[in-house]
Amino acid sequence: MTTSAATRSILARAALPMALAVAVAAAACKEHALGTECDNARTQLSRPTDGKMLAFALAPQSIYYHYREINPADTMIIDWDTSQIYFGLACLRFRTTDSVHIDPVGPFQLVTSGSNGGTAWQQWHGRTDSVVAYTIWGCAGDGGTYRLQSDSTISFTWSNGQQNRFFGPAGVHRLRGDSLIQTTATESYRADSTHADWRVNWVRAYCGEGL
């Protein structure tokens, strides 16, 4: 599945970090793979953990993405399709002392495998087309430090990379019990004529921690 030339033109002008990925952008990230933003350990699932850590894996069936862009000629709508195959794995690892709860503060790691891509549907100019979409986009960082707040939200301080989508400034990450993290992000521009919503869950899972 590929995006059309017209769609790429619209996306290039869009203010939001959208869920569509075009080949040009992917190649640009690869081209700068030796830069400070991309030269990190995010894709090394077997890299050593920073002490004892607990992992939470992105649950593909929980992904919700809705994008709306109002233009003079038409309104473009993009929605994620969870019924299609999700390619990849993404995990967040957090420091733990008792192997049950994450510590209030400490280091965290983001590890990924595969493209972390799926399918979204674009409605525009009377057509509905499938397009490739990604949850982890561009030259994301591989970790840093976190703090668990009194309201159960988790704040991240990244040591490297470029934070987009639900890892960007609009992202809210809330720990539910000891087995689930709920992430949401809402962004709007141009008097809300450009608007995007993200929701995703991270569930306790084994992601190589302890290696």
N, C-alpha and C positions, 0 to 999 in steps of 0.2 A: 504494500500500500504506500502511495506517495501523495504528497500534497501538490496541488496544481500551482502553476506559476502565478496565477492571480491571487491564490491564497497566500503564497509566500510573500507577495507584495504587501498584502494587508497585515500579515503578522509582523513584518519588519517595521511597520509604522506603529504597531500597537504598543501601548505603554505598559501593559501587564506582562509578567513572565508566564506566557501561556503554556498549555500542555502540549501543543503541537511542536514537533521537532522536525526540522528539515535537514537535508543532507549537508547543506552548506554550513549550518551551525555546528553540526557534529564534527565535520572536518576541521573547523576552526579550533575546536577544543583539542582535537587530536594533534593539530599542528603545534599548539602551544603546550604539549604534554610535559615539556621540561621546565615550564615556568613555575613560579612559586605557588600558583593557585592549583595546578594540576599534579605537581610532583609530590604525591602523598601516598599513604598506605590504604586508602579507602577500598580498593579492589582486592586487597590481600586478606582473604578470609582467614588464613592460617597465621596471620601475624600475632605475636604475643600480646596478651591482654595487659593492661596496666594494673597489676595486682589481681585480686579476685573480683570477677565481674558477672553480672546477670544481663542476659540479652532479651530484647523484645524485637520480634520480626514483623515487618509490614504485612498486614493481612490483605491480599489483593481484592477479596470479595467485599471488603469494607470501603473501597475507594469510591468517593463521590467527587465529581468535578463538573461544574456548570459554568460556562462562559457566555457572556452576552455582550455584543458590541453593536451599538446603534449607529448606523451610517445614513447619510441622506438618501442613498439609493435603496438600502435594505438593511435588515438586522441579521447579523451572523450569530448563530447559536452553536455551541460545541458541548457535547455531553459524553462522559466516560461510559463505556459499556463493560460492565463486570461479567457479562456472559461469555466474553471472549477470553482467549488464553493470555495469561500474564507471563512475560518472559523475564525471569530474574529473581533476585533475593536482595532485600535490604534489611539490615539489623542495626539497632542501637544497643550498645553495651554500657552499663553503668557500674560504678564501684559498689561492692557489697561487703559487709563485714560478717553477716550471719548466713549468707547464701539464700536468704528468703526475701529480705527487704533491700531496696537500694539505699545507700547511705544518703544523708541530707545534702552533702556536698562531696565533690570528687571529680575525677576524670571520667570522660565518656568517649566512646569510639563509634563512628559510623562505618559499617562495612557493607559492601555491595558485591553482587555477582550478576553477570549478565546485563542486559540492557535496561531492566526494570521498565519495560515498555508494554503497552497494551493497545487497545483500539478505542477510538472516540468517533463520534458521528457529528459531522458538520452540516448544518442547515444554512444555506445561503443562496440567494437568487433562485429560489424555488427548487433547489436540488438538495439531496441528502447524500453525502459521500463519507466513506470511512477514511480515517486518517490515523497514522501512527502517533501515539502520544506516550509521554514519559513522566514518571513521578520524580525521579532523581535526574536533574537536568544540568548540563554544563559541567563545570569544573568544581564540583562540590568538595567541601573539606572532609577530613577524615576524623575529626573529633576536637576535643578541647576540654573545657571544664563545665560542670553544670551545678545548679543549685535547686533543691526541692523547696518550694515556697510553702508558707503556712496554709495557703488555699489549695494545695496539691498541684499547682502548676509547676512546670519545670522550665527554668531559664537556661539557655545555652550560651556559652562564650566560646566561639570557634577559634582555633589556633591557626587555621589556614582555609583556603578555598573561597568560593563565592556562594553565598546562601540565597537561594531562590525558592519560590513556591511556598510550601508550608514550613520550610526552614528559614524563610525570610522574616522581616520585621513584623509581618502580620500574623505569623504563626503562633498559635496557643497550644501548649502541650500539657495535658492534665493526666496525672496518675490516678487510676481507679483501682483501689485495693492494691494488690501486689502483682497482678497478672495482666493489666491492660493500661495502655496509654492512648488517650484520644487526642488527635491533632486536628485542629481546624484553622482555616485562614480565609479571610475575606478581604478583597481589594477592590477599590472602585476609583475611577478617574473621570474627568470631563463631566462633572455633575451627574455621576453615576451612569453615564451613557456607555461606559466600559466597566464591566463588573465581572468578578470571578469568585467562585466559592470552592474551597477544598475541604474535604473531610476524609480522614483515614484512621484506622486503628492499628496499634502495634501490640502484639500478644506475646506472652512469655514463650520463648523457644530456645533451643540450643543452636548457637551460631558460631561454634568453634571456641567459645570462651574457655579459658583455662589452659590453652595450648602454650 
